[in-house]
């Protein structure tokens, strides 16, 4: 079911128009290149759990551990990986994905 593939914020679904919900950071004028996006897309499945664990022990922050680990695979996208992503955004989406696997 495609309706479960994306996180939907209760605030967005209640208070934002369709046009606002579909706006992307790049389309809003942020300096994000197609090359950076393509690099991240190519590396979506490169998950180095050992590196994640080391980063989390070092920084004591689970989400930033993932950001730093992903950035190792996506050096061109490193500056944009964490744009507008809060810890809750990342963990809420991860929890939704985990639920789908059960």
N, C-alpha and C positions, 0 to 999 in steps of 0.2 A: 504493500500500500504506500503510494508516494506521499500521502498525507502525513506519514510518520517519519519521513526522511529529513525534515528540517525542524529545528527548534522554533516554536512559535511562542513568543512572549505574550502573556496575558495582556500586558499593557498595549502592545502593538495591535493585537487582534481586536481590542476594545476601542482604542482611541486613534489609531493611525489609518490614513486612507491607503488604498491599494497602491497608489503611486509612491507614497512614502515608504511603504514596506519593501518595494522592489528596487529602491535606489541602492546602488553599490558605492563603496568608497571611491573606486576609480572614477565612476561617473559623476561623483561629487567634486572631482577636481584634485584629489590627492595624487601625489606623484607615485603611481603604481604602474609598472610596465607589464605588457603582455608576457614578456620574457620571465618576469618574476612569478606571475600567475602560472605559466606553463611549467616552470621549475617545481613549484609546489605540487601541481597536479601530478607530475611524473613521479614524485616521491611520497605520495600519500600512503603507500604500503611499506615504506622503509621505516620500520619501527625497531629501534634498538633499545630494548628494555634494560639491558645492562647499563647502557649509557644513561638512560633515564634515572635508574636507581642511584648511580654515582652523582648525577646532577642534583637529585633531590636531597641526598645526604649533604652535599656541599652547600646548597642554597636554602635548604629547609622549606621548599615551596614546590608542591607537586606540579602545578600548572607551568611555572617558569622552567621546571626541569624539562617538560615536554617542548616548550618553546625553544630552549637552548639546544636540545637534541635534534629537533626538526631543522633548526638553522644550520646544523653541521651538514645536513644533506642538501640544504638550499641556501648556499652562501649569498647568492644574488638577492634572494628574497628576505634575508635576515632582517633588514631594516623595517620591513612591513609586516612581519609575521604576527606581531602582537598589537597591531593597530586596532583600537576599539574592542579588543577582546578582553573581557574581564574574567576573573577566575570562575565566577558563576556561569558565565556564558560557556566556557570550555567544559566545566564539570557537568553542567546540566545537559549539554549535548552528548557527552560521553555516557551519562546515565541513560539517556534515551536510546543510544546505540546498544548498550548492554541489555536493556530490557528487550530489545528486538531479537537478541540472540537466545533468549530463554523461551 
